[in-house]
């Protein structure tokens, strides 16, 4: 059985929600003791130092907490861009590689962290990051990190870029002025020029 204080704290918690320790201070006069009690009882999961969540169950088992809520609590910040590299596969370049991690562009943390059994690759890109995950930013990001695609031939991928829509290439080139590496800008500029020339021929 939980202590009376731990029970009181638990009554304020909702399944699937991620909490920081400081969020729970109003509900307990001995928050660390109560968090330890609830964690040992298995009704609360410690995600990282100072971050907890209440497991949400379904008929198929325990559901993972929402990744965005996890990252927001972990960073103590809402300024980040979270996405799966699987999104690269939507660009129409014939990519099929799948990933078991999420990428988090942010301004605070760097490194790979496992939160609630989910792997997050936190990065602080020197060239910044978009507020929203758009197709043009995805393309720029893909070209920035093409060396990380172990199952893809970089040169063949660069050649495929010129066959993307002119609209996407134009938007990606504009996006690359803010977030792209020098090589990425060069590839997009060349692809756009070839696309324009091919249509003019």
MDAnalysis code that builds the backbone (N, CA, C; Angstrom):
import MDAnalysis as mda
import numpy as np

u = mda.Universe.empty(603, n_residues=201, atom_resindex=np.repeat(np.arange(201), 3), trajectory=True)
u.add_TopologyAttr("name", ["N", "CA", "C"] * 201)
u.add_TopologyAttr("resid", np.arange(1, 202))
u.add_TopologyAttr("resname", ["UNK", "UNK", "UNK", "UNK", "UNK", "UNK", "UNK", "UNK", "UNK", "UNK", "UNK", "UNK", "UNK", "UNK", "UNK", "UNK", "UNK", "UNK", "UNK", "UNK", "UNK", "UNK", "UNK", "UNK", "UNK", "UNK", "UNK", "UNK", "UNK", "UNK", "UNK", "UNK", "UNK", "UNK", "UNK", "UNK", "UNK", "UNK", "UNK", "UNK", "UNK", "UNK", "UNK", "UNK", "UNK", "UNK", "UNK", "UNK", "UNK", "UNK", "UNK", "UNK", "UNK", "UNK", "UNK", "UNK", "UNK", "UNK", "UNK", "UNK", "UNK", "UNK", "UNK", "UNK", "UNK", "UNK", "UNK", "UNK", "UNK", "UNK", "UNK", "UNK", "UNK", "UNK", "UNK", "UNK", "UNK", "UNK", "UNK", "UNK", "UNK", "UNK", "UNK", "UNK", "UNK", "UNK", "UNK", "UNK", "UNK", "UNK", "UNK", "UNK", "UNK", "UNK", "UNK", "UNK", "UNK", "UNK", "UNK", "UNK", "UNK", "UNK", "UNK", "UNK", "UNK", "UNK", "UNK", "UNK", "UNK", "UNK", "UNK", "UNK", "UNK", "UNK", "UNK", "UNK", "UNK", "UNK", "UNK", "UNK", "UNK", "UNK", "UNK", "UNK", "UNK", "UNK", "UNK", "UNK", "UNK", "UNK", "UNK", "UNK", "UNK", "UNK", "UNK", "UNK", "UNK", "UNK", "UNK", "UNK", "UNK", "UNK", "UNK", "UNK", "UNK", "UNK", "UNK", "UNK", "UNK", "UNK", "UNK", "UNK", "UNK", "UNK", "UNK", "UNK", "UNK", "UNK", "UNK", "UNK", "UNK", "UNK", "UNK", "UNK", "UNK", "UNK", "UNK", "UNK", "UNK", "UNK", "UNK", "UNK", "UNK", "UNK", "UNK", "UNK", "UNK", "UNK", "UNK", "UNK", "UNK", "UNK", "UNK", "UNK", "UNK", "UNK", "UNK", "UNK", "UNK", "UNK", "UNK", "UNK", "UNK", "UNK", "UNK", "UNK", "UNK", "UNK", "UNK", "UNK", "UNK"])
u.atoms.positions = np.array([
    [0.838, -1.210, 0.000],
    [0.000, 0.000, 0.000],
    [0.869, 1.255, 0.000],
    [0.375, 2.263, -0.652],
    [1.083, 3.534, -0.643],
    [0.870, 4.206, 0.713],
    [1.763, 5.096, 1.043],
    [1.520, 5.929, 2.218],
    [0.368, 6.863, 1.890],
    [-0.232, 7.414, 2.925],
    [-1.356, 8.342, 2.720],
    [-0.919, 9.532, 1.888],
    [0.298, 10.030, 2.136],
    [0.820, 11.173, 1.390],
    [1.032, 10.814, -0.075],
    [1.556, 9.608, -0.323],
    [1.790, 9.166, -1.701],
    [0.472, 8.979, -2.440],
    [-0.527, 8.465, -1.723],
    [-1.849, 8.296, -2.327],
    [-2.439, 9.642, -2.730],
    [-2.246, 10.628, -1.875],
    [-2.755, 11.968, -2.170],
    [-2.078, 12.525, -3.421],
    [-0.763, 12.336, -3.513],
    [-0.033, 12.801, -4.694],
    [-0.525, 12.080, -5.940],
    [-0.693, 10.766, -5.820],
    [-1.103, 9.967, -6.972],
    [-2.482, 10.367, -7.481],
    [-3.330, 10.850, -6.597],
    [-4.690, 11.237, -6.989],
    [-4.696, 12.429, -7.945],
    [-3.585, 13.159, -7.993],
    [-3.494, 14.321, -8.883],
    [-2.864, 13.967, -10.236],
    [-2.426, 12.735, -10.389],
    [-1.722, 12.336, -11.606],
    [-2.659, 11.659, -12.597],
    [-2.380, 11.866, -13.886],
    [-3.207, 11.286, -14.942],
    [-2.373, 10.339, -15.807],
    [-2.941, 9.210, -16.197],
    [-2.215, 8.243, -17.024],
    [-1.743, 8.852, -18.344],
    [-0.497, 8.548, -18.703],
    [0.056, 9.010, -19.966],
    [0.643, 10.400, -19.936],
    [0.462, 11.114, -18.815],
    [0.960, 12.490, -18.709],
    [2.372, 12.486, -18.114],
    [3.226, 13.372, -18.632],
    [4.602, 13.490, -18.155],
    [4.691, 14.668, -17.188],
    [5.352, 14.462, -16.061],
    [5.466, 15.500, -15.031],
    [6.926, 15.739, -14.654],
    [7.231, 16.991, -14.348],
    [8.511, 17.307, -13.732],
    [8.314, 17.339, -12.217],
    [9.372, 17.069, -11.486],
    [9.293, 17.033, -10.028],
    [8.689, 18.318, -9.477],
    [9.130, 19.462, -10.017],
    [8.641, 20.740, -9.489],
    [7.150, 20.952, -9.734],
    [6.600, 20.260, -10.765],
    [5.163, 20.364, -11.022],
    [4.348, 19.736, -9.893],
    [4.975, 18.814, -9.160],
    [4.255, 18.035, -8.151],
    [4.417, 18.564, -6.733],
    [5.242, 19.571, -6.559],
    [5.489, 20.124, -5.222],
    [4.223, 20.599, -4.502],
    [3.241, 21.178, -5.224],
    [2.030, 21.639, -4.516],
    [1.196, 20.506, -3.921],
    [1.458, 19.262, -4.356],
    [0.603, 18.149, -3.938],
    [1.225, 17.261, -2.862],
    [2.428, 17.608, -2.408],
    [3.078, 16.771, -1.402],
    [4.071, 17.586, -0.578],
    [4.138, 17.279, 0.706],
    [5.126, 17.933, 1.574],
    [6.413, 17.109, 1.650],
    [6.374, 15.922, 1.050],
    [7.561, 15.055, 1.000],
    [7.617, 14.427, -0.386],
    [7.751, 15.267, -1.388],
    [7.584, 14.819, -2.768],
    [8.590, 13.747, -3.166],
    [9.843, 13.857, -2.742],
    [10.842, 12.860, -3.137],
    [10.515, 11.483, -2.557],
    [10.109, 11.465, -1.290],
    [9.732, 10.195, -0.662],
    [8.524, 9.587, -1.362],
    [7.538, 10.424, -1.668],
    [6.323, 9.924, -2.310],
    [6.598, 9.445, -3.734],
    [7.450, 10.149, -4.445],
    [7.805, 9.720, -5.799],
    [8.524, 8.376, -5.766],
    [9.402, 8.205, -4.789],
    [10.106, 6.928, -4.635],
    [9.127, 5.801, -4.329],
    [8.172, 6.079, -3.443],
    [7.162, 5.079, -3.085],
    [6.344, 4.664, -4.297],
    [5.863, 5.644, -5.045],
    [5.020, 5.364, -6.213],
    [5.807, 4.651, -7.309],
    [7.080, 5.007, -7.446],
    [7.923, 4.354, -8.449],
    [8.153, 2.893, -8.085],
    [8.426, 2.623, -6.818],
    [8.636, 1.246, -6.364],
    [7.376, 0.403, -6.526],
    [6.227, 1.046, -6.401],
    [4.952, 0.340, -6.548],
    [4.611, 0.085, -8.016],
    [5.344, 0.721, -8.925],
    [5.124, 0.498, -10.351],
    [4.011, 1.319, -10.964],
    [3.438, 2.239, -10.191],
    [2.354, 3.070, -10.725],
    [2.896, 4.379, -11.299],
    [4.198, 4.601, -11.122],
    [4.857, 5.793, -11.643],
    [6.190, 5.363, -12.242],
    [6.538, 5.932, -13.375],
    [7.794, 5.590, -14.045],
    [8.735, 6.785, -14.046],
    [9.974, 6.557, -13.619],
    [10.981, 7.613, -13.666],
    [11.599, 7.612, -15.052],
    [11.399, 8.686, -15.780],
    [11.864, 8.795, -17.158],
    [13.320, 9.235, -17.209],
    [13.652, 10.222, -16.410],
    [15.007, 10.752, -16.294],
    [15.045, 11.511, -14.968],
    [16.206, 11.964, -14.510],
    [16.238, 12.698, -13.242],
    [15.238, 13.854, -13.211],
    [14.288, 13.775, -12.294],
    [13.307, 14.844, -12.144],
    [12.126, 14.786, -13.082],
    [12.040, 13.729, -13.916],
    [10.937, 13.609, -14.876],
    [10.249, 12.259, -14.677],
    [8.920, 12.299, -14.563],
    [8.140, 11.091, -14.285],
    [6.903, 11.040, -15.179],
    [6.382, 9.831, -15.352],
    [5.108, 9.701, -16.063],
    [4.319, 8.549, -15.453],
    [3.011, 8.638, -15.599],
    [2.120, 7.574, -15.143],
    [1.845, 6.673, -16.339],
    [2.239, 5.407, -16.277],
    [2.001, 4.511, -17.419],
    [0.519, 4.442, -17.777],
    [0.250, 4.533, -19.064],
    [-1.126, 4.424, -19.547],
    [-1.297, 3.052, -20.184],
    [-2.291, 2.325, -19.729],
    [-2.464, 0.949, -20.191],
    [-3.612, 0.831, -21.184],
    [-3.435, -0.094, -22.115],
    [-4.495, -0.450, -23.052],
    [-4.624, -1.970, -23.022],
    [-5.524, -2.500, -23.792],
    [-5.689, -3.964, -23.799],
    [-4.481, -4.659, -24.422],
    [-3.631, -3.870, -25.106],
    [-2.429, -4.436, -25.720],
    [-1.189, -4.266, -24.845],
    [-1.350, -3.609, -23.700],
    [-0.216, -3.396, -22.818],
    [-0.042, -1.929, -22.463],
    [1.145, -1.602, -21.968],
    [1.436, -0.224, -21.557],
    [1.779, 0.624, -22.777],
    [1.144, 1.775, -22.898],
    [1.393, 2.679, -24.017],
    [2.530, 3.639, -23.673],
    [3.396, 3.936, -24.639],
    [4.477, 4.895, -24.371],
    [3.917, 6.302, -24.243],
    [4.531, 7.143, -23.422],
    [4.075, 8.529, -23.314],
    [4.287, 9.286, -24.619],
    [3.554, 10.349, -24.788],
    [3.684, 11.185, -25.977],
    [5.107, 11.732, -26.084],
    [5.801, 11.501, -27.214],
    [7.192, 11.949, -27.361],
    [7.377, 13.450, -27.160],
    [6.437, 14.244, -27.662],
    [6.556, 15.696, -27.519],
    [6.516, 16.111, -26.050],
    [5.610, 15.494, -25.282],
    [5.520, 15.801, -23.851],
    [6.781, 15.374, -23.114],
    [7.330, 14.229, -23.502],
    [8.565, 13.737, -22.894],
    [9.707, 14.722, -23.097],
    [9.880, 15.132, -24.347],
    [10.989, 16.031, -24.688],
    [10.807, 17.391, -24.028],
    [9.589, 17.893, -24.026],
    [9.321, 19.194, -23.410],
    [9.670, 19.184, -21.926],
    [9.308, 18.111, -21.227],
    [9.613, 18.004, -19.800],
    [11.109, 17.815, -19.575],
    [11.737, 17.031, -20.428],
    [13.167, 16.756, -20.287],
    [13.999, 18.020, -20.492],
    [13.619, 18.808, -21.496],
    [14.369, 20.028, -21.811],
    [13.975, 21.217, -20.939],
    [12.780, 21.147, -20.357],
    [12.201, 22.316, -19.675],
    [12.094, 23.469, -20.666],
    [11.706, 23.138, -21.871],
    [11.671, 24.124, -22.950],
    [10.742, 23.612, -24.044],
    [10.093, 24.517, -24.742],
    [9.214, 24.128, -25.849],
    [9.807, 24.503, -27.200],
    [11.021, 25.058, -27.178],
    [11.674, 25.460, -28.426],
    [12.514, 24.301, -28.958],
    [11.876, 23.407, -29.694],
    [12.600, 22.281, -30.285],
    [11.817, 21.755, -31.484],
    [12.492, 20.975, -32.309],
    [11.856, 20.336, -33.462],
    [12.088, 18.837, -33.332],
    [11.006, 18.092, -33.233],
    [11.058, 16.648, -33.013],
    [10.514, 15.920, -34.239],
    [11.276, 14.950, -34.737],
    [10.782, 14.167, -35.871],
    [11.544, 12.851, -35.998],
    [10.938, 11.925, -36.706],
    [11.597, 10.656, -37.003],
    [12.294, 10.765, -38.355],
    [13.518, 10.244, -38.486],
    [14.186, 10.256, -39.788],
    [13.405, 9.480, -40.849],
    [12.431, 8.667, -40.426],
    [11.573, 7.976, -41.394],
    [10.869, 8.973, -42.303],
    [10.733, 10.208, -41.839],
    [10.064, 11.245, -42.628],
    [10.803, 11.524, -43.933],
    [12.106, 11.227, -43.974],
    [12.864, 11.411, -45.218],
    [12.252, 10.587, -46.355],
    [11.629, 9.465, -45.991],
    [11.078, 8.557, -46.996],
    [9.886, 9.149, -47.735],
    [9.360, 10.269, -47.248],
    [8.187, 10.889, -47.876],
    [8.570, 11.877, -48.979],
    [9.867, 12.081, -49.195],
    [10.312, 13.106, -50.143],
    [10.265, 12.658, -51.603],
    [10.021, 11.376, -51.842],
    [9.952, 10.899, -53.216],
    [11.303, 10.612, -53.835],
    [12.286, 10.279, -52.997],
    [13.634, 9.984, -53.488],
    [13.941, 8.493, -53.461],
    [12.931, 7.687, -53.200],
    [13.125, 6.243, -53.194],
    [13.799, 5.712, -51.946],
    [13.793, 6.491, -50.876],
    [14.419, 6.051, -49.630],
    [13.492, 5.095, -48.884],
    [14.060, 4.058, -48.298],
    [13.255, 3.064, -47.584],
    [13.818, 2.731, -46.205],
    [14.933, 3.334, -45.835],
    [15.563, 3.024, -44.555],
    [14.655, 3.438, -43.401],
    [14.559, 2.592, -42.378],
    [13.755, 2.912, -41.196],
    [14.665, 3.079, -39.977],
    [14.178, 3.810, -39.000],
    [14.991, 4.165, -37.838],
    [14.234, 3.876, -36.549],
    [14.982, 3.617, -35.493],
    [14.381, 3.341, -34.187],
    [14.614, 4.482, -33.207],
    [14.807, 5.674, -33.730],
    [15.054, 6.814, -32.852],
    [14.340, 8.045, -33.388],
    [14.240, 9.038, -32.542],
    [13.690, 10.332, -32.920],
    [14.806, 11.362, -32.830],
    [14.794, 12.314, -33.741],
    [15.769, 13.407, -33.713],
    [15.123, 14.617, -33.046],
    [15.873, 15.265, -32.176],
    [15.377, 16.461, -31.485],
    [16.371, 17.593, -31.689],
    [16.007, 18.553, -32.527],
    [16.833, 19.752, -32.670],
    [16.426, 20.723, -31.569],
    [17.406, 21.212, -30.843],
    [17.123, 22.092, -29.717],
    [18.339, 22.958, -29.429],
    [18.235, 23.786, -28.404],
    [19.333, 24.702, -28.069],
    [19.967, 24.383, -26.713],
    [19.559, 23.262, -26.096],
    [20.035, 22.987, -24.735],
    [20.868, 21.717, -24.580],
    [20.422, 20.625, -25.204],
    [21.062, 19.338, -24.953],
    [21.645, 18.743, -26.223],
    [22.677, 17.905, -26.011],
    [23.288, 17.194, -27.135],
    [23.632, 15.776, -26.683],
    [23.283, 14.804, -27.492],
    [23.576, 13.419, -27.157],
    [22.348, 12.541, -27.286],
    [22.565, 11.239, -27.174],
    [21.470, 10.273, -27.282],
    [20.983, 9.906, -25.882],
    [19.684, 10.047, -25.664],
    [19.087, 9.744, -24.366],
    [17.902, 8.802, -24.566],
    [17.748, 7.859, -23.661],
    [16.595, 6.958, -23.681],
    [15.608, 7.438, -22.625],
    [14.427, 7.837, -23.073],
    [13.377, 8.342, -22.186],
    [12.157, 7.445, -22.323],
    [11.763, 6.817, -21.233],
    [10.604, 5.912, -21.249],
    [10.745, 4.868, -22.353],
    [11.933, 4.300, -22.460],
    [12.246, 3.241, -23.435],
    [12.193, 3.712, -24.883],
    [12.235, 5.011, -25.094],
    [12.292, 5.565, -26.445],
    [13.622, 6.300, -26.616],
    [14.264, 6.092, -27.759],
    [15.573, 6.706, -27.990],
    [15.422, 8.045, -28.706],
    [16.066, 9.065, -28.145],
    [16.030, 10.411, -28.713],
    [17.459, 10.892, -28.956],
    [17.688, 11.377, -30.150],
    [18.999, 11.919, -30.519],
    [18.903, 13.445, -30.461],
    [19.376, 14.021, -29.363],
    [19.314, 15.471, -29.176],
    [20.500, 16.129, -29.879],
    [20.200, 17.130, -30.695],
    [21.247, 17.814, -31.451],
    [21.068, 19.327, -31.355],
    [22.196, 20.021, -31.348],
    [22.181, 21.486, -31.351],
    [22.877, 21.958, -32.627],
    [22.166, 21.985, -33.740],
    [22.793, 22.348, -35.013],
    [23.282, 23.789, -35.026],
    [24.504, 23.977, -35.477],
    [25.093, 25.321, -35.506],
    [24.366, 26.230, -36.490],
    [23.690, 25.630, -37.471],
    [22.981, 26.408, -38.489],
    [21.503, 26.572, -38.150],
    [21.106, 26.182, -36.933],
    [19.731, 26.395, -36.501],
    [18.761, 25.360, -37.042],
    [17.472, 25.573, -36.789],
    [16.461, 24.630, -37.255],
    [15.124, 25.340, -37.414],
    [14.300, 24.773, -38.268],
    [12.985, 25.339, -38.557],
    [12.031, 25.114, -37.385],
    [11.044, 25.987, -37.250],
    [10.038, 25.817, -36.200],
    [9.063, 24.704, -36.551],
    [8.882, 24.465, -37.849],
    [7.959, 23.432, -38.303],
    [8.672, 22.473, -39.249],
    [8.214, 21.229, -39.252],
    [8.794, 20.224, -40.135],
    [8.092, 20.297, -41.488],
    [8.711, 20.978, -42.431],
    [8.159, 21.142, -43.769],
    [8.939, 20.267, -44.751],
    [8.366, 19.961, -45.929],
    [9.099, 19.169, -46.920],
    [10.422, 19.811, -47.316],
    [10.438, 21.133, -47.440],
    [11.680, 21.802, -47.836],
    [12.755, 21.694, -46.752],
    [12.349, 21.803, -45.477],
    [13.344, 21.640, -44.411],
    [13.824, 20.195, -44.348],
    [12.916, 19.251, -44.549],
    [13.301, 17.837, -44.558],
    [14.352, 17.566, -45.623],
    [14.151, 18.134, -46.808],
    [15.107, 17.935, -47.898],
    [16.455, 18.543, -47.549],
    [16.447, 19.739, -47.015],
    [17.695, 20.393, -46.602],
    [18.389, 19.566, -45.522],
    [17.626, 19.102, -44.561],
    [18.205, 18.320, -43.466],
    [18.771, 16.997, -43.969],
    [18.065, 16.371, -44.894],
    [18.549, 15.121, -45.486],
    [19.897, 15.328, -46.163],
    [19.996, 16.381, -46.957],
    [21.250, 16.659, -47.661],
    [22.361, 17.056, -46.685],
    [21.997, 17.723, -45.612],
    [22.988, 18.079, -44.586],
    [23.604, 16.840, -43.939],
    [22.801, 15.771, -43.837],
    [23.230, 14.580, -43.099],
    [23.236, 13.327, -43.963],
    [23.463, 13.486, -45.239],
    [23.423, 12.336, -46.148],
    [24.458, 11.283, -45.769],
    [25.535, 11.695, -45.124],
    [26.574, 10.737, -44.716],
    [26.085, 9.774, -43.633],
    [24.959, 10.082, -43.002],
    [24.414, 9.211, -41.960],
    [23.520, 8.114, -42.537],
    [23.215, 8.192, -43.821],
    [22.346, 7.197, -44.453],
    [23.201, 6.020, -44.910],
    [23.413, 5.072, -44.030],
    [24.350, 3.975, -44.297],
    [23.905, 3.074, -45.445],
    [22.610, 3.014, -45.715],
    [22.113, 2.131, -46.771],
    [21.896, 2.848, -48.099],
    [22.326, 4.083, -48.197],
    [22.089, 4.864, -49.410],
    [23.404, 5.349, -50.016],
    [23.427, 5.441, -51.340],
    [24.573, 5.976, -52.069],
    [24.374, 7.484, -52.204],
    [25.243, 8.250, -51.583],
    [25.096, 9.702, -51.574],
    [25.064, 10.318, -52.953],
    [25.957, 9.883, -53.837],
    [26.028, 10.465, -55.182],
    [24.764, 10.175, -55.983],
    [24.240, 8.956, -55.861],
    [23.006, 8.612, -56.567],
    [21.833, 9.426, -56.019],
    [21.861, 9.643, -54.715],
    [20.800, 10.433, -54.090],
    [20.843, 11.872, -54.587],
    [22.043, 12.441, -54.680],
    [22.190, 13.807, -55.179],
    [21.624, 13.917, -56.594],
    [21.837, 12.870, -57.396],
    [21.365, 12.886, -58.779],
    [19.837, 12.844, -58.841],
    [19.214, 12.180, -57.870],
    [17.752, 12.076, -57.848],
    [17.083, 13.400, -57.486],
    [17.812, 14.241, -56.765],
    [17.229, 15.495, -56.278],
    [16.729, 16.364, -57.428],
    [17.439, 16.355, -58.541],
    [17.067, 17.227, -59.663],
    [15.716, 16.856, -60.279],
    [15.218, 15.654, -59.956],
    [13.933, 15.221, -60.506],
    [12.753, 15.587, -59.599],
    [13.052, 16.201, -58.477],
    [11.975, 16.671, -57.607],
    [11.292, 17.879, -58.240],
    [10.127, 18.227, -57.748],
    [9.383, 19.336, -58.344],
    [10.163, 20.643, -58.221],
    [9.995, 21.477, -59.211],
    [10.685, 22.769, -59.199],
    [10.264, 23.591, -57.982],
    [8.983, 23.502, -57.637],
    [8.476, 24.250, -56.482],
    [9.201, 23.844, -55.201],
    [9.371, 22.530, -55.004],
    [10.051, 22.050, -53.800],
    [11.512, 22.475, -53.804],
    [12.160, 22.397, -54.956],
    [13.569, 22.785, -55.044],
    [13.754, 24.272, -54.740],
    [12.838, 25.085, -55.236],
    [12.927, 26.528, -54.971],
    [12.752, 26.821, -53.478],
    [11.762, 26.159, -52.874],
    [11.532, 26.357, -51.439],
    [12.703, 25.833, -50.617],
    [13.255, 24.694, -51.038],
    [14.380, 24.101, -50.311],
    [15.622, 24.984, -50.404],
    [15.846, 25.584, -51.564],
    [17.007, 26.463, -51.724],
    [16.867, 27.692, -50.827],
    [15.658, 28.231, -50.750],
    [15.415, 29.374, -49.862],
    [15.605, 28.962, -48.401],
    [15.151, 27.754, -48.067],
    [15.303, 27.231, -46.708],
    [16.778, 27.001, -46.379],
    [17.530, 26.527, -47.366],
    [18.953, 26.230, -47.168],
    [19.770, 27.481, -46.867],
    [19.281, 28.631, -47.296],
    [19.998, 29.876, -46.991],
    [20.060, 30.110, -45.485],
    [19.092, 29.546, -44.767],
    [19.052, 29.688, -43.305],
    [19.652, 28.476, -42.592],
    [19.370, 27.267, -43.113],
    [19.687, 26.053, -42.363],
    [20.607, 25.073, -43.087],
    [21.035, 25.401, -44.285],
    [21.808, 24.443, -45.063],
    [23.311, 24.629, -44.998],
    [24.020, 23.510, -45.125],
    [25.471, 23.563, -45.236],
    [25.841, 24.065, -46.632],
    [27.086, 24.449, -46.809],
    [27.545, 24.972, -48.098],
    [27.296, 23.946, -49.201],
    [27.619, 22.674, -48.942],
    [27.431, 21.632, -49.953],
    [25.959, 21.446, -50.281],
    [25.104, 21.551, -49.287],
    [23.662, 21.408, -49.501],
    [23.142, 22.502, -50.425],
    [23.571, 23.716, -50.197],
    [23.162, 24.832, -51.057],
    [23.630, 24.608, -52.489],
    [24.846, 24.116, -52.636],
    [25.411, 23.874, -53.966],
    [24.616, 22.802, -54.702],
    [24.258, 21.729, -54.003],
    [23.488, 20.644, -54.615],
    [22.117, 21.138, -55.050],
    [21.448, 21.879, -54.193],
    [20.111, 22.380, -54.513],
    [20.142, 23.387, -55.651],
    [21.149, 24.240, -55.646],
    [21.278, 25.231, -56.711],
    [21.494, 24.538, -58.058],
    [22.357, 23.520, -58.057],
    [22.623, 22.776, -59.283],
    [21.400, 22.013, -59.753],
    [20.681, 21.394, -58.815],
    [19.483, 20.632, -59.161],
    [18.404, 21.540, -59.733],
    [18.249, 22.720, -59.153],
    [17.243, 23.662, -59.636],
    [17.603, 24.163, -61.025],
    [18.865, 24.456, -61.259],
    [19.304, 24.913, -62.582],
    [19.059, 23.841, -63.636],
    [19.345, 22.579, -63.290],
    [19.107, 21.484, -64.237],
    [17.623, 21.309, -64.498],
    [16.828, 21.469, -63.451],
    [15.382, 21.334, -63.593],
    [14.827, 22.408, -64.522],
    [15.313, 23.629, -64.360],
    [14.866, 24.740, -65.204],
    [15.304, 24.525, -66.643],
    [16.543, 24.079, -66.837],
    [17.081, 23.848, -68.184],
    [16.322, 22.733, -68.892],
    [15.992, 21.671, -68.159],
    [15.290, 20.531, -68.745],
    [13.902, 20.930, -69.225],
    [13.252, 21.802, -68.489],
    [11.907, 22.227, -68.867],
    [11.938, 23.231, -70.017],
    [13.059, 23.928, -70.129],
    [13.181, 24.924, -71.191],
    [13.559, 24.288, -72.525],
    [14.137, 23.084, -72.447],
    [14.618, 22.413, -73.666],
    [13.450, 21.940, -74.540],
])
